[in-house]
């Protein structure tokens, strides 16, 4: 049964990291819009849609578009520093999440740079050079892998399913299910 709880926790944790990463990325766009005098029309955070933030008024689109990935990587790093300073016993989970956010945001910007996918299209339209977008990915993706590497061996983790408690697996499932319900109910379509 330990293996089942380990798998349940892991799948829920990865899915939760994805949803939280999208939320922080969109929060960056929202903050960028509000701080530059923009007006947020809607935020789409539906689990079956690509997340996005639409602004009715956007006087500084370059700032708004870069705020998403920048806040999306900086907030998890600040959170990681805070939990490390607080000596929280579960800081490894936050470290994994921070690495996840660095890799996802960096790969998104660097990988979408040539084709102008999503935010990258706006970045290109507002004058962001390819070298800057690729540079963002070259800084964040390896940094994310370094954070993951410092967590230890995945093989070691896999060989010790007893380290994942039944309670933590069910709590993680409940947390992700609650987050999904909230996203479906409150996300703009």
N, C-alpha and C positions, 0 to 999 in steps of 0.2 A: 504493500500500500504506500510505502514511502515514495516509491518512484512515481506513482500516480499523483501524489500531492506535489512532488517536485515539478512534474510536467504541468500540472494545473497552475501552480504559482508562476512558472516561467512563461507560459503562454499568456496568462493574464498580465503579467508584468510587462512583457514586450508590447502587447497591445495597449496597455495603459501608458507606456512611454511614448508610443506613437501619438496617441490622442493628446497627451499633455504637451508634447513637442509642438504639435499643430496649434494648440491653444496659445502657447507662449509666442510662437511665430506671429500669429494673428494679433496677439496683444501688442506686439512691437509695432505692427502696422497701425493699430488703433491709436497707440500713444504717439507715434510719429505724426499721424493725421491731426490729432487734437492739439499737440504742442506746436504745430505749424499753422494753426488757424483753419484746419480742414473740418469737414463735417462728415461724420461716419453715417452712411446710409444703411449698411447692414454688414453683418459678419456671418459667414457660412462656416459652421463647424459641425456639419452633419457627418456621421461616421461613414456614410455611403457616397460622400461627395468630396471633391478636392476643396480643402479649406481656402477661404479667400475673404478679403475685406474690401468692400466697395465704399468709396467715398463720393458723396454728392458734390462736395467742394473740396478740391485738392490743390491748394496754391503751390505746394512744394513736393511734387510727386517723386523726385529723386530721394529726398529725405525719407518720405513715407515708405518707399519700396525697400530701402536699405535698412530701415528701422526693424522690419520683420526678422531678417536673419541675424542682425546684430543683437537685438534684445533676446532672440531665440537662443543665442549661445551665451550671452553675458549673464542673464538671470540664473540659469542652471549653475554656472560657475560661481556666482555670488552665493547661491544657496549651498553649494558644496563647501565653500570657504566657511560659511556660517555653521554648518553641521560639524565640520572638522574642529572649529574653534570651541563648539559646545561639547565636543567629544561624544557625539551621539553614537550609540552602538550600531545603528543601521546606516552609518555614513556610506558604506559600500553601495547601497542601493542608489543613493543620491549621486555617487561617483559614476555608477553605470549610466544613470539618466543623463548626467552632464555629458558623458562621452557620446551617448546616443544623439543628443541634441547637436553636438559639434559635428558629428559625422553626417547626420541627416541634412542639416542646414548647409554645410560645406559642399556636400555632394550635389545638392539641389542647385546651388548657385554655380558651382564650377561645371557641373554636368549639363546644365541648361543654357549655358552662356552662348554657345554657337548657334543653337536653334532658336534662342529667344523664348524658351518655355516658361510660362507663368511669369513670375516676378522678373525673370531675366529679360524678357521682352521689354518691360517697362524700364529696367536698368539700362538696356541698350538704347531705347528711345530717348532717355534723359541724359545720355552722354557718358554713361559708365563704360570705361574701356574694358576690353576682354581681359587684359592682364590683371586688372583689379579684381574681376570676378573669379578668375582662375587663382589669383593670389589668396583670395578669401578661402577658397577650397583647400589650397595647399597649406594654409595655416591651421584650419579647423579640423579637417579630416584626420591628419596624423596626430594632432593633439587629442582627438577623441579616442583614437586607438591606443595612445599612450595611457590615457586614463583607464581604459579597459585592461590593458596589459598589466597595470599595477594592481589590479584586483586579484590576480593570480590565474592559475590554470583552469580553463573550462573543464579539462579532463578531471582534475581534482574535485571540482564542484560536482561533476556528473557521477563520480564514484562514491559520493557521500549524500545520497538522497535523504538520509535521516536528518540532515541539517535543516531541511525544510519541514516545518511543522504543519500538521493538518490545519490548525487554527490559522496560520498565516496564509495558507492556500485558499481557504474559504473566505477570509477577509479580503484577499486580493480579488477573488472572483466577485464578491459583493461590491467592492469599490468600483471595478470596471463596469459592472452591470448598471450601477447607479449613474456613473458618468455617461454611459451610453444612453440611458433613458433621458437624462437631462439634456444631452446634446440633441436627441431626436425631438424632444418637446420644445426646446427653446432656440434652436438654430433656425436662421432664416433659410428659406429654400431658394 
